[in-house]
């Protein structure tokens, strides 16, 4: 069960980074304020980083 959580967290983090990259590419085309868009982008990348750390530590604890 721990392995599923670890792999799932890493998978979601990779997906989150991909979505953040697409969002960053589309920031110029959006009508939202630039500051709020950057805050959302940074929060998304922090969430992805936390998921990667959680996934790796979970998988490492199984060894």
N, C-alpha and C positions, 0 to 999 in steps of 0.2 A: 504494500500500500504506500509506503514511503517513497518507493522508487517511482510510482505513478505520479505522486505529488511533485517530486523533483523534476521529472521529465516534463510534466504538464506546465510547471512554472517556467521552465526554460523555454518551452514552446510558445507560451503566451508572451513572454518577454521579447522573443524574436519577432513575433507578430506585432507587438506594440512598437518596436523600433521601426519596423517597415511602415506601419501606419503613420508614425511620427515623421518619417522622411517624406512621405507623400503629402502630409499636412504642411510641412515646411516648404515644399515646392509650390503649394497652392496658396500660401499666405498672401502673396502679392495680389491675387485675384479676388480675395475675400473682402467683404465690406466691414468686417469687424475691426475694432481698433488694434493697431499693431502691438501695443503693450500687452493687451489681454491675450492676444494670439501667442505671443512669446511666453507668457506665463503658463498658458495651457500646454505649450510644447515642452517647456522645461519640466513641468509636473509630470507629464506623460513619460519623459525620459527617466526621471527619477523613479517612477513606478516600475519601469522596465528594469532599471538597475537593481532595485530591491528584489524583484522577482528572480533575476539571474543569481544574485547572491544567495537567496533562499534555496533555489533549485540546486545550485552547486554544493552548498553546505549539506543539504538533505541527502544528496547522492554520495557525498564524501563520507557522511556518517554511516553509510551502509557498508563501507569497505572494512 
